Amino acid sequence: MVRRTKRLWTDEEKRSICFQTAAPGVSVAQVARRYAVNANLIFKWLRYPKYRPAPGTGSEEAGLRFLPVEIVAEAKAPVAVPAVVANNIEIELSGGHRMRISGRYDPEALARLIRGLTA
């Protein structure tokens, strides 16, 4: 028989997990899967004011932003070399995916995104 151990979450971990549910377009179920916990547990934490994000709190206020991504399937030969043109970047990945980035971006976040798409 397999014995389960109860995981203990610190207050800071609970706050962080609950804060992620306030991001636009993110569901509690998505956050629960990310941390391998039951969504009902997160809903329970959200009932407590010390874990619940303040109203109007979103990822923008915390300095976090999601970049818009558009995946377009085209039948072109894959090229893994970024082309930089006047503050715009276009990257063609293997498998025919193409990414277009305009304006400022975080190079580390972009690298993680590319690794995730090519995995």
Backbone bond lengths (Angstrom), bond angles and torsions (degrees), N, CA, C in turn:
res aa  C-N    CA-C-N  psi(-1)  N-CA   C-N-CA  omega(-1)  CA-C   N-CA-C  phi
1 M - - - 1.445 - - 1.531 108.47 -
2 V 1.308 115.74 134.02 1.458 120.91 -179.89 1.520 108.78 -87.85
3 R 1.293 115.56 129.87 1.460 120.50 -179.52 1.523 109.11 -98.33
4 R 1.310 116.74 128.05 1.462 121.46 177.66 1.517 109.90 -86.87
5 T 1.310 114.85 143.57 1.459 119.06 173.82 1.516 108.35 -108.61
6 K 1.281 116.46 141.17 1.462 121.78 -179.27 1.517 108.85 -79.41
7 R 1.332 115.56 125.54 1.459 118.77 177.10 1.512 109.61 -81.30
8 L 1.313 115.73 139.83 1.453 121.31 177.86 1.525 108.47 -109.54
9 W 1.309 116.04 124.91 1.464 122.05 -179.54 1.521 108.37 -103.28
10 T 1.324 116.67 135.38 1.464 119.67 175.84 1.524 108.68 -74.59
11 D 1.334 115.94 163.17 1.464 119.80 178.05 1.524 110.99 -59.75
12 E 1.318 117.01 -38.35 1.464 120.62 -179.50 1.533 110.61 -66.20
13 E 1.318 117.93 -39.55 1.474 120.94 177.48 1.527 110.47 -64.99
14 K 1.323 116.68 -41.41 1.467 120.23 178.30 1.518 110.91 -62.97
15 R 1.355 116.89 -44.30 1.468 120.93 177.82 1.524 110.67 -60.11
16 S 1.321 116.96 -44.33 1.459 121.68 -178.96 1.527 111.01 -62.90
17 I 1.321 116.81 -44.81 1.465 120.62 179.79 1.518 110.33 -65.38
18 C 1.336 117.64 -44.17 1.466 121.03 179.27 1.523 111.51 -65.37
19 F 1.334 117.53 -36.53 1.463 121.07 179.21 1.525 111.04 -62.94
20 Q 1.333 117.09 -34.80 1.463 120.35 -179.09 1.519 112.32 -65.80
21 T 1.331 117.84 -23.31 1.466 120.50 179.09 1.524 111.67 -73.94
22 A 1.345 117.94 -13.56 1.465 121.46 -178.55 1.522 112.18 -85.14
23 A 1.330 118.04 -9.10 1.468 120.67 -179.04 1.525 109.06 -67.93
24 P 1.341 116.87 140.23 1.459 119.69 -180.00 1.526 111.26 -61.14
25 G 1.331 116.12 133.44 1.456 121.23 176.53 1.520 114.89 80.85
26 V 1.332 117.87 5.44 1.463 121.21 -179.48 1.523 108.07 -107.98
27 S 1.329 116.65 130.97 1.460 120.27 179.23 1.527 110.18 -98.79
28 V 1.318 114.72 160.57 1.458 120.47 177.62 1.531 109.14 -62.81
29 A 1.323 117.17 -36.60 1.464 120.90 179.87 1.532 111.34 -62.25
30 Q 1.335 117.00 -38.99 1.470 119.91 178.44 1.526 110.77 -63.89
31 V 1.316 116.35 -44.58 1.462 120.48 179.91 1.527 109.84 -65.50
32 A 1.332 117.05 -39.46 1.466 120.98 179.81 1.530 110.64 -62.37
33 R 1.329 117.23 -42.38 1.469 120.04 178.08 1.515 110.95 -64.34
34 R 1.323 116.89 -38.07 1.471 121.43 -179.75 1.528 111.38 -59.29
35 Y 1.342 116.94 -36.75 1.462 121.27 -177.42 1.533 112.73 -104.34
36 A 1.320 117.58 4.94 1.467 123.10 179.53 1.527 111.66 55.42
37 V 1.337 115.88 47.39 1.465 120.76 174.87 1.524 107.69 -125.15
38 N 1.297 116.73 162.10 1.450 121.72 177.24 1.533 108.57 -73.90
39 A 1.326 116.53 137.29 1.469 120.76 -179.55 1.527 111.42 -60.32
40 N 1.320 117.39 -31.47 1.470 120.28 179.34 1.523 111.69 -62.15
41 L 1.335 117.16 -31.98 1.457 120.20 177.73 1.530 110.38 -66.06
42 I 1.333 116.65 -40.82 1.469 120.01 178.12 1.528 109.97 -65.79
43 F 1.342 117.42 -41.46 1.462 119.63 176.88 1.536 110.53 -60.58
44 K 1.322 116.69 -36.83 1.470 120.60 177.59 1.526 110.23 -63.80
45 W 1.346 116.81 -45.07 1.466 120.43 177.94 1.524 111.18 -62.08
46 L 1.324 117.20 -37.59 1.472 121.06 -177.86 1.524 112.32 -65.89
47 R 1.316 117.79 -19.46 1.470 120.61 177.40 1.522 111.87 -72.03
48 Y 1.329 117.69 -22.33 1.457 121.85 -179.58 1.529 110.05 -88.03
49 P 1.339 117.63 127.71 1.467 120.46 -177.99 1.528 114.16 -59.36
50 K 1.336 117.76 -30.01 1.467 118.13 -176.83 1.525 112.60 -72.38
51 Y 1.325 118.60 -17.61 1.467 121.18 178.02 1.531 112.21 -104.35
52 R 1.321 116.06 -25.03 1.456 120.84 -175.10 1.526 111.09 -69.65
53 P 1.359 117.46 134.06 1.472 119.30 175.79 1.524 110.33 -66.79
54 A 1.318 115.80 147.50 1.462 120.51 179.06 1.529 109.54 -64.69
55 P 1.342 117.80 148.39 1.462 120.16 178.34 1.527 110.64 -58.65
56 G 1.306 115.45 139.09 1.465 120.07 -179.22 1.517 112.94 82.17
57 T 1.338 116.32 -2.27 1.456 119.73 178.57 1.515 108.24 -79.72
58 G 1.302 114.30 123.29 1.455 119.30 177.41 1.499 108.70 -134.71
59 S 1.285 116.32 -176.16 1.459 120.13 -178.32 1.522 111.02 -68.66
60 E 1.341 118.69 -26.15 1.467 121.37 -179.18 1.526 111.30 -63.62
61 E 1.365 116.69 -40.93 1.454 119.90 -177.74 1.525 111.71 -68.64
62 A 1.314 117.69 -27.02 1.460 121.39 -177.89 1.520 112.29 -87.06
63 G 1.319 116.95 1.15 1.452 120.13 -179.28 1.522 112.59 85.68
64 L 1.326 117.01 4.75 1.452 121.10 177.67 1.512 109.06 -98.95
65 R 1.315 115.39 136.92 1.462 118.77 177.36 1.508 109.19 -139.89
66 F 1.317 116.22 145.55 1.440 121.67 174.54 1.515 107.95 -96.03
67 L 1.301 116.21 138.15 1.449 121.35 178.00 1.516 109.00 -89.15
68 P 1.336 117.43 138.20 1.461 118.36 175.91 1.527 109.76 -68.98
69 V 1.311 116.20 135.61 1.455 121.66 -179.36 1.513 108.50 -125.45
70 E 1.309 116.07 134.16 1.451 121.52 176.72 1.517 107.30 -124.24
71 I 1.324 116.95 123.25 1.465 121.53 178.77 1.515 107.36 -103.60
72 V 1.329 115.51 120.45 1.457 121.77 -177.68 1.523 108.01 -120.22
73 A 1.319 116.75 125.48 1.465 120.28 178.57 1.526 108.84 -90.21
74 E 1.315 115.26 122.49 1.462 121.14 176.76 1.521 108.33 -133.19
75 A 1.299 116.80 152.76 1.469 121.23 -179.45 1.523 110.13 -95.20
76 K 1.330 116.91 62.88 1.456 122.40 177.00 1.518 109.16 -113.35
77 A 1.310 116.00 159.39 1.459 120.54 175.94 1.528 108.42 -65.71
78 P 1.336 118.74 131.75 1.466 121.00 -178.83 1.520 112.21 -69.16
79 V 1.324 114.39 136.64 1.458 121.74 176.98 1.523 106.64 -130.92
80 A 1.320 117.63 131.65 1.465 121.06 -177.69 1.511 112.09 -105.67
81 V 1.334 118.05 29.55 1.451 122.03 -178.88 1.521 108.28 -112.73
82 P 1.342 118.66 121.94 1.462 119.64 179.02 1.522 111.53 -71.85
83 A 1.322 115.67 141.31 1.457 121.34 175.94 1.521 107.93 -109.22
84 V 1.324 118.77 119.09 1.454 123.02 -178.56 1.520 108.63 -99.69
85 V 1.342 115.63 121.30 1.454 120.87 -179.74 1.522 108.06 -135.54
86 A 1.305 117.87 111.57 1.466 124.65 172.63 1.536 113.08 40.83
87 N 1.327 116.71 64.73 1.455 122.44 176.23 1.527 113.78 69.12
88 N 1.324 117.54 13.67 1.457 122.80 175.60 1.516 108.33 -122.42
89 I 1.331 116.02 142.89 1.461 120.76 177.31 1.519 107.21 -125.76
90 E 1.318 115.75 135.37 1.450 121.37 174.64 1.526 107.26 -125.83
91 I 1.336 116.05 125.52 1.455 121.26 -177.53 1.522 108.02 -123.92
92 E 1.321 116.33 125.98 1.452 121.08 174.37 1.517 108.11 -102.81
93 L 1.331 115.30 124.45 1.456 121.43 -177.36 1.521 110.11 -101.79
94 S 1.324 115.32 161.60 1.451 118.77 175.12 1.521 108.31 -62.46
95 G 1.288 116.25 147.57 1.455 120.16 -175.90 1.514 111.87 93.17
96 G 1.331 117.79 1.13 1.458 121.40 175.98 1.514 115.58 85.55
97 H 1.335 119.12 6.52 1.465 120.88 178.85 1.521 109.58 -80.89
98 R 1.322 116.07 144.67 1.457 121.81 178.56 1.521 108.53 -130.64
99 M 1.339 115.42 135.93 1.459 121.41 177.66 1.517 108.74 -116.22
100 R 1.319 116.44 136.77 1.469 121.54 174.49 1.522 107.30 -122.67
101 I 1.329 115.67 125.62 1.460 121.45 -179.95 1.514 107.60 -121.51
102 S 1.324 116.53 128.16 1.462 122.24 178.60 1.515 109.55 -117.44
103 G 1.305 116.78 139.86 1.462 120.86 176.82 1.512 112.35 81.72
104 R 1.332 115.70 -155.52 1.463 121.76 -177.14 1.524 110.74 -78.47
105 Y 1.322 116.08 150.07 1.455 121.50 178.87 1.517 109.14 -153.73
106 D 1.313 115.46 161.75 1.457 122.24 176.98 1.529 107.99 -93.92
107 P 1.336 118.57 113.56 1.465 120.54 -176.31 1.541 113.12 -59.18
108 E 1.341 117.70 -35.87 1.463 119.51 179.93 1.522 111.05 -67.62
109 A 1.346 117.07 -41.50 1.463 120.98 178.21 1.524 110.23 -65.07
110 L 1.324 116.70 -38.98 1.458 120.99 178.38 1.525 110.37 -64.46
111 A 1.331 117.36 -42.00 1.468 121.33 179.11 1.535 110.28 -62.34
112 R 1.358 116.86 -42.21 1.476 120.25 178.25 1.525 110.66 -63.43
113 L 1.320 117.13 -40.64 1.456 121.78 179.52 1.525 110.63 -63.07
114 I 1.335 116.44 -44.58 1.461 119.81 -179.77 1.529 110.47 -64.35
115 R 1.348 116.53 -42.53 1.465 119.44 178.29 1.525 110.40 -61.35
116 G 1.331 116.95 -38.71 1.462 120.55 179.65 1.514 112.34 -67.63
117 L 1.320 117.53 -37.54 1.459 120.68 -179.64 1.518 112.31 -74.58
118 T 1.318 117.65 -29.42 1.460 120.02 -177.67 1.519 112.73 -92.01
119 A 1.335 117.50 -6.00 1.479 120.58 -178.83 1.509 110.76 -76.15
